Amino acid sequence: MLSSIPKMLARNTKNFGKLVACSKHTLPDLPYDYNALEPVISAEIMQLHHQKHHATYVNNLNVAEEKLLEAKHRGSVSDEIALTSALKFNGGGHINHTIFWSILCKNGTSEPQGDLAEAIKRDFGSYQRMVDLLVATSTGIQGSGWGWLGYNKQLNRLEIAACPNQDPLLATTGLHPLFGIDVWEHAYYLQYKNLRPDYVKNIFKIANWRKVEELFGNAKNN
Amino acid sequence: MSYQLPSLPYDYQVLEPFVDKETMNIHHTKHHQAYVTNLNNATKDTDLVAIMQNIKNYPVAVRNNGGGHYNHSLFWKWMAPVGSSNVAPFGALKDKVESTFGSVDEMKKKFTDAALTRFGSGWAWLGVKNDGTLAITSTANQDNPLMTGVAEVEMIPILGLDVWEHAYYLKYQNRRAEYIQQWWNVVNWDEVVRYYDEFATKNQPVPIQ
């Protein structure tokens, strides 16, 4: 939708405000109720995580992008560059959480099937070995961050990766995100306190492998 | 001689309502304890201050857990129940704060800002640089300003605030700003002034245990 707006419009001050307004990001709805992921993730956490944390990333991303356009309009490259951190934090936060909600579902699904199952077997030996690696990686992240199962398109192989803070996987590593685990303390603390390993192991009970298969298909074919 | 979890100088509930009892308990008995355990597994060296000043020569497990142990050991002492210490800096530190920042309030604003803008896990710090000047900075994860070659601003910390989510989430959830604002009520200025007078102004890091 945005790409169909002629570039001329962006340079036209009269329409500048309209352009900024119609490109605002919005908080996506969850595909399930806040209590759907119980007992693995409590309704209280889901609500705070979605309505406060993710919403804040969305709002701050919009603010940062507005400032970016405004700096560009003023011709200040320096001011544009100064917004890099804010864009990465908040843009990454928005990307990561949007993916996160979609790869979880009530009661989870059966294990990976089809092409994804084959790729997992080829690249890790077995599904369980992949899970063990992802659990170890996610549990071991120092401070805040995300553990990921990602797809390396160049080498046509699945990889496990960790990103600090809200660094988005694709933009910072080139890996296509397939399944991610938020290990910021806000993702689990109210329920699990310091027991991050329990939260990380439990997350596989609510994994939506059908969605992950879809993401894998998209990454391979696009 | 291995590292030990220090006892708190007070009971878990005494910082209520500003820092809740459950957080103090878990923060001390689980999080800080884990840093101590992991630090003992990661190194046999016993001079933690020297380790931090040479942190580039140590594996990341020492940086994370050594930093965690040092930071938290002082953190418990940087706090005290309301009414048990001065409510503001005094003496030479007060003069230095005013000449550096304009006022104690201005210093607190800058410190609060550093704590708010540290994205993800980390700490905010007030400290004394090599040249004797006061400065405010923040660090990521369990880094601290003693870590040579790591911290953006290297200095001897005399006051620090933990802004990892585990430090405030049970009571404040996502409201970090509120946590910071409430935390000022329990800062142990007697201890901060002591660290300034007895250590930082003599270019010595504050020792732990």
Interface residues (C-beta under 8 A of the other chain):
Chain A: L48 K52 H53 T56 S85 F89 Q142 G143 S144 G145 P164 N165 Q166 W184 E185 H186 Y189 L190 K193 N194
Chain B: I26 K30 H31 A34 V60 N64 F119 G120 S121 G122 A140 N141 Q142 W164 E165 H166 Y169 L170 Q173 N174
